[in-house]
Amino acid sequence: MVEDVVYVGLGLVLAGAALVLLVSLVVYFARGLLAGTLYGSIISVLDQALLILMIVELLYTVQLSFREHVLTPEPFILVALIATVRRVLVLAPELPKIVETGGVQFQNAMVELGVLTAMTLSLVGCLVMLGKRRPGAIAERT
């Protein structure tokens, strides 16, 4: 019973956070659109949208855990995949500035990009293997 209370509380907190972020994103998007500055901040919009998607995936994981009292790996892998793609999308526009500065910052950015690429490939591989183990489990939502 305590586990159920924790799951419900966690679900409410995640849902509230997703709603607050969504409202904030819509306001930021509308202001940028009306001011004509959306082009310069589109990466920020995408970053926040992916953060909301991560929270929704976590919410789905909590819902699944509450309903079935079982932890399945697919939702966690999807959250990790979204997080890596989110970081790549935030890092990529910064690369021209980092190339100009060079040195240690450039090396760190290249290492980070390499690690993120390896993580993305391994997470996709995990999803493919899990999909073969249980067909339809990854995309199935009830």
N, C-alpha and C positions, 0 to 999 in steps of 0.2 A: 504494500500500500504506500509506503514511503517512497518507493521508486516511482510509482505512478504520480504522486504529488510533485516530485522533482521534475518528471517529464512534462507535466502540465505547466509548471512554473517556468521551466526553460522554454517551452513552446510559446508561452505568452510573452516572455522577454524578447525572444527572437522575432516574433511577429510584430511586436511594437517597434523594435529597432528597424525592421524592414519597411514598415509603414512610414516611420519618421524619415528614413533615408530616401524613400520614394517621393514623398512630398517635397523634401529638400531638393532632390534632383529635378523634379518638374519645375519648381520655382527657379532654380539656377538655369535650367534649359530655356525657360520662357524669357527670363531677363536677358540672357545672351542672345536669343533670337531677336528680341525687340531692339536691343542695343546694337545689333550687328557685329557682336564680338564672339559669336558662337564658334566660328572657324578656329580661332586661336585657343579655345578651351575645350575642343571636342575630345581630346584625350582624357581630360578630367571628367567629362560626362561619361565617357565609356568606362573609365576606372570605377566611378561610383555605381554605374549600372551593373558591372560585374561583381562588385561588392554586394549589391542587393541580391544578385543571383546566387552568390555563395551563401548568403543568409537563408534564402529560400530553400536551397539544397540541404542546409543544416536543419531547417525546420522540418523538411520532409523526412530526414533521418530520425529526428526526435519522434515524429508522428509514427513512423514505421516501428521504432523501438517500443513506443507506448502500446501500439496495437498488438504487436506480435511477441513482445518481450524477447527479441532476438536482434543482435547487431549484425547487419549485413555489410560487406565491404564496398559494394558498388557506390552508394551515396558518398562515402568518404573519399573514394577515388575521384569521383566527379568534382567534389569540392576542391581537392588538391589540384586537379587538372585546371579548373577555373582559376584558381589562385596563381598557378604558374603562367597561364596565358595572360592573366591580368598584369602580372609583373613584367612580362615581355612587352606588352603593349604600352606600359608606362616607361620602360627603359628605352625602347626603340627610338622615340622622338628625341631623347636626350643624347643619343650617340653622336650626332654631329658636334655638339658642344664639347663632349668628352674627348673626341678625336682631336679637336683644336688644343685642348689643354694637355693632352698626351700624358706620359708618365704613368704613375701608379694608378691614377683614376681610370685611365684607359685599360690597363691590365686587369684591374678589378672588374670593370664592366664586361670585358671579354670573358673572364672566368665565370662571372655570374650568368652571362648569356649562354655559355657552354653548359653550365650545370642546369639551367632552366630547360635547355633543349633536350638534354639527356633525361631530365625528369618527365618532360612532356612525352617523349617517346616511350619511356618505361610505363607511365601511367596509361597511355593508350594501349600498350601491349597487355597490361593487366586487365583492362576492360575487355579487350578482345578475348583473352583467355577465359575470363569469367563469363562472357557471353556464350562461349562454346560449351562451358560447363552447365549453364542454365540459360538456354535460349529464351529471349524475351524478358529476362530479369532486369536488364539495365534500363530499358525504355518503359517498362511496365509501371503504371501509376494507377493506384486505386483510391 
